[in-house]
Amino acid sequence: MRRRSAAPTSPLPQRQGVDPVHLRLPVTGGPWGTVREYLGERLPAVAAERVDGLLRAGEVVGEDGRSVGPADPFRPGAHLWFYRELPAEVPVPFELAVLHRDEHLVVVDKPHFLATTPRGRHVVETALSRLRHTLDLPALSPAHRLDRLTAGLAMFVVRPQDRGAYQSLFRDRLVRKEYRAVAAYDPAVELPRTVRSHIVKERGVIAAQELDAPPNSESRIGLLERRGGLGHYVLRPSTGRTHQLRLHMSGLGLPILGDPVYPVVLPEPAPDDFRRPLQLLSAAMEFTDPLTGRPCRFESRRTLAAWSDPESW
């Protein structure tokens, strides 16, 4: 198979750490006489109307950085760029602390409620956009994913050519991860134990499901400390399925405090409601750096409020 050629460098810079939209016209050509005709036919109506307005305003550019107008001829294989209309976002009022930065990696201590990467209505208020903008690293990319509601360690790759090496660490289960959680204490639940299940997460559905099928997820769960009716737990996942730890804790009858999805999906809070964060923390990561061969260990400096300051919780 012929390898797909890389897209040319965008003539438009990032805005607030967000890349411009990139479109490539079909290389096989078609019945369209102008760029506007193609976009009007192939894009959804709302998107086509917006892009049409950008064309008239001269805000769509080609590879040479020059504006492309509505009457410009359709050119097979041409590349176009324009800025997306960013959604209105409530600022996440918590610090994104950088724990480590070198020529290959950036490791941060992410707060609750801050998404790792742009998705849906979270675009600028994400760890990736913030870091690209504040550190002046436009090519920064995530090495793995961390849920928006989960706090703690997240790792980003500085250079595109290094991304595969670091992503493979997570794919091949070469990163030893440790999480902390606060949930109810139940003496009937014997710990430590290993939980295995088959997890499926459908796109567009909030909650993942556990099915009666061969396991594709595994978590080691232990109790660090007990205080009254609460427990402080250590969670060591061997796999990285979406919502894995939240599902496994809920399945034991120990749903993590502040979880709006498990065991029951609750009404979505207001965008500016930061009062009850999920009590789950990515506390430590350990691995051998694939490029330098050095052993690495990073630890979060954050704590879980339900345990460290239960009165505020």
N, C-alpha and C positions, 0 to 999 in steps of 0.2 A: 504494500500500500504506500502511496505517496504521502510523505510527511507534510502536515499542514504548515505553511510558512508563517513565521511570527508576524504580528501586526507591527506596522511602523510606529516609531515614537510619536506620541501625541504632540501636536503643536500647541495645545492648550495646557497650561499648568493645572495642578490640583487646586481646588478651592476648599479651604478648611480641612485638608487631608482627604478630600473625596475626589476620585478620578472623574474626568468628564465621560459622558456616554460615547461609546465608539460603535459606529455602524459600518458595515462593508456591503456595498451593493453587489448583487449576484454577478459572478464572473462569466456566466453563460449568456448574459444579456436578457432581453425580453421585449415586450411590446411598448415599453415606456419611453416616451420621448424626452421627458425631463425628470430631474430628481424629485420634484414635487409630485409628479404623477405616480412614481414608484412608491413613495412614502405614503401617499394618500390611499393607495390600494393595499399595501402590505402591513401597515401598522394599525392597531386598534384606533377607533375613531377619536378618542380623547387624546391619545398620544400623537396621532397624525395632525390634529388641530394645533397642538402645542408646537410641534416641529415646524408646521407651516408658518406659524407666527415667528419662530426663530429664523426661518429662511428669509422672511420679509424684512426682519430686523438686521440681517447680516450677521447672525450669531451662530451659524453653522459654518464650519471651516473644513477645508480639505487638507491634503498632506503638506501642501506648501504654506499653510497658515492663512490662505486667502479665503474670504467669505464666499459661500456658495449661495446663490439666489434661487428663487422658485422657478425661474425660466432657464436655469443652467441645464445643459443637456445631460441626459443619463449616460454615465460612463461605466461600462461593466468592470467590476472589481474595484471601483473607487472607494476610498476610505473617508468617512466623515466623522467629525467630532462636534459635540455641543454640551453645554452644561445642563444638567438635570435641574428640575424644580425641586428644591429640597423641602421636605415636610417640616411643619412647625414642630419643634421639639422642646420639651421642658428640660433645662439643664440638670444633669445629675450632679448634685452638690457635694461630691466627695472626691478626694484626691486620688489620682492614679499615680502611685509611687513606683519609680524606676529603681529596681534592686540591683540590676546588672546591665552593663552595656559594653560591648566590644565590637570588633569589626564584623562579627558574624551574628551575634545574638543580642536581643533586648529581652530581659525578664522583668515583669512588672507584678505588683501586688494590686490586683484589681478590686475595686469596691463592689459591693452589692449594687444591683440595678443598672450597672453599666454594661451594655452589650460588648462582646469582643470584636465583632466585625459588623459592617453595615448590612442591615437586612430589614425589610419592611419599613416601619415608621422610625426605626433607629438608624440614623445615617451619620450625622455629625457627632451626636452624643454616643460615640463608641470608642473603645480603647484604641483600635487601629487608626481611626481618623485623628484622634487627639495626639497620638504618638507621631504619626507622619507629620503633623503640623508643628508640634512643639519641638520635636527633635530634628526637624528638617530632614526626614528620611522618607522621601516620596515612594521608594520602592519597597518599603517595609511590608511584610506579609505574615500571616499567622502560621505557626508551626502546628497548632492543634486548636480545638475549640473548647471554650468554657462557657457554660450557660450564663445568660445575663443575670440571673438571680443568685448565682453562686459567686462568692468572693474568693480572692486568693491568687495563686500563681498562674500566670499566663505567659507564654513564650512566643516571641516574634523573631523572624529571620530578616536580617538587614539586606542581603543581596539575593536577587532572584535565583542565581545559579547555585545557591546553597540550600534553597528551600527543600528540595527533594531529600537531601541527606538528613535533615532534621525531622521532616515529616515521617520518614521511614522509621525513626526511633519509636514513634507512637504506633505506627502501623504494625511494626514487628514486635511490639510489647517489650521494648528495651528501656522504657522509662518506668522507674519504680515510683508510684504516686501514692501519697498519703493524704487523706482528707480527715477533717474533724466535723462532727455534727452534734447537735443537741436535740434530744427527743425524750419522750416519756421513758421512765424506767419500769420494766416489767420483770419481776423475779422469775416468772415462768418461762421467759425466753433465755435459753441456755447460750452463753457466749464464752469464748469466741466461737464462731462458726463460719463456714464458707457457704455462700448462697449462690446457686446457679439457676438460670432460667433462660428461656427464649424470648427475647424482647423484639417487638416490632413497633416502629414509629412511622405512621403514615403522614405524608406531607399535607399540611393544612389542618391536621388534627392535633389539638393541644396535648392530650395525654398519650403516652406510649402504652402498649399492652404487653402482658406476658401471656404467651400461648403455650399450649400443651404440645411441645415439639422439642427436638434435641437442643440442649442449652447452647446459646451463643454469647452468654455473659457470665462473669464470675466476680464475686466480691467477697473479701474477707472482712468480717465485722467483729469488732471487739469493744468491750466497755473499759474506758479509761478510769472513770470515776463516777460515783453516784452521790447525789445530793437531794435528799427528800424524794420527791416523785419524779426527778429529772435524772437523765444519764448523759454523760459526756462520752461520745463514741469515737473510735478510730476506725476509718474505712479504708481498705486497700484494694482498689479495683485492679483486676488483671486484664480486663477488657474495657472498652470505652464506648459502650452503647449510650445513645441519648437517654438522659434521665435515669441511668442505670442505678445509681446509688439511692436516689429518691424512691424508685420502684422497689428496690430490695429492702430498704428500711420499712416502707409502708407494708410490704408483704409480710414482714415479721410482726406487724401490729405496732410498729414504732415509727409512725410518720414523723419526718423532720419538722420541727417547729417552724412556722411561717410558710409552709409549703401550700401554695394556692391551687395545686393540681392533684396531689395524692394525699389521701385516698379519694377525695372528691374535688371536682373542678369547681372553684368558687368564682363568683362574679369578679371581673377584672377591676382592680382598684383604679382610682384616678391617676393620671400620669404623674402628678406631683405628690403622690402619697408614698413616702419613703419610710414609713414608721415601723413596718414589721418585716424586716428582711429575712429571707430564708436562712436558717441556721446551719448552713453548709459552707465549709471553707476548704479550698485546695491548699493544704498546709505545707506540703513538702514534695519536691521532685528530685530524683537522683538518676544520673545516667552518665555514660561515657561519651564525651564530645566526639562525633563522627569525623570531624575535620582535624582536631588537634590531638585526639587521643587522651585528653585530660579527664579525670573523674570530676564530675560536677554535682553539687548538691545546693539546692536553694530552699529557703524556708520563709514562709509568710510571717509578717510581723503583726498581722491582724488577729483579733480575737472575736469570739462569738458572744454577742451581747447577752443572750439569754443565760450564758454561763458566767461570763466575767462581770456583768453588771445587771443581774436579774431585775433589779428595781426599775431600771430604765426600760427594760424590755416589757 
